[in-house]
Amino acid sequence: MRLRVEFTTEPFDLDEAPPHALVARKVISSADLDAVDVGPFGNTAEGGADQVLGAVDALLRQALASGATRVSLQVNVIEGDR
C-alpha cells in the first residue's frame, strides 16, 4: 500500500524557518520516500506504508522535541493502492 502524508508544524515564523520546521523537513527529506515537496506552508511526501508511517513517527517525535506546539497532518491511501 502506498500513502501520501501532508503536514505543517507550528508556530509559524514568516521571517525565518523555526527549528521544528527545519527538523521536520530534514526527517521527511532523509526518509526513503518519493515525491517529497517541502515548502513554507505545507509539505508532502509519498511512499510505502511502512516508510511513511515510520517517517511520521520520527517527524512527530522530533518536531515536538524541537519546539513545535502543533503538528497538523493528513495521511491518505493513494488511489489504486488499497
N, C-alpha and C positions, 0 to 999 in steps of 0.2 A: 504494500500500500504506500502511495506517495501522499505527502502532506505539504501544505503551504502554511507558513506562520507569518503573521503580520504583527508588529509590536511597536510601541512607543514607551519611553521612560520619562518620568517627571521627577523633579520640577524642570521646566524648560528654561533655557537661557539663550536668548536670541543673539547675544554678542559673542559667546564662546561656548562650545560644547562642554557640558559638565562632565566630571569624571565618570559618573554612572553611565552616561550615554556612550562615552568612548569605550568603556569596558564592554557594554552590551554589543556594540558594533564589532569589537575585536572577537568576542565569543562567536558571533554568527559568522563573521568573515573567516575565522580559522577552523570552523566546523566543516565536516565533509558534506556540504550542502551545495545545491545547484541554484542558479538564478538568484543569487544574492544581490539585493539592491538596498543600500543604506543611504539614508538622507536625513535632512534636519527635522522632518516632521513625521517620518514613518519609515519602517524598514520591513523588507520581506525576504523570504528565502524559501526554497523548496528542497525536498529530498525524501529519502525513505523514512518510514515511520520511526524506526529506531534512532536514526541520525537526528531527525527533527526533535523528537521528544528528549533526547539526550542534550541537545543544544538548548532547548527551552529550560530544562532543569538548571544547566550551568548559567544561562542568561539570568534567570530569576535570582539564583543564589548570589552571583557576583554583582549584579546591578544593585540589589538591595544592600549588599555589604559595602558598596561604593557610594552610597548616599541617595539612591532612588527612593522616593517616598510613594511612588505609584508606578506600576508596570501594567500597561494595558496590552493584552494580546488576544489574538484570534487564531485558531488552528482549524484549517479546513482540509477535508479529503479532496484531492484533485479528481475531478470528474473522470470516470472511466477506470479508476484505480481502486475500486472498492473490493 
